[in-house]
């Protein structure tokens, strides 16, 4: 989340990671509870709040596993009250194993991008990662 926050800051937005906020209870009938959200980004016009999950990608990871983790992140973002952001998103971060090139795994992760609203491959360093966003 710090990389995304730094990118937002460099583009002129204000960003906070792992910040304290209120969240809805699971059944939404009870009062809000204290919690933490993973990322908040905003400017004077619009704000975005994000909940994130990470998956350790190994060869043979199933698309259903990726879908379930992204859906869980989206669901968690939906537990944030509307006052936390104009737009709410779930994020899935899927780093590749250290220093290993696995074309079949990268093809799977590339194809999974069709299930997300936004998707990027972040390269550089020893471990590239795939990042997927799904709106609430």
Secondary structure, 3 states (H helix, E strand, C coil): CHHHHHHHHHCCCEEEEEEEEEECCCCCCCCCEEEEEEEEEECCCCEEEEEEEECCCCCCCCHHHHHHHHHHHHHHHHCECHHHCCEEEEEEEEECCCCCCCHHHHHHHHHHHHHCCEEEEECCCCCCEEEEEEEC
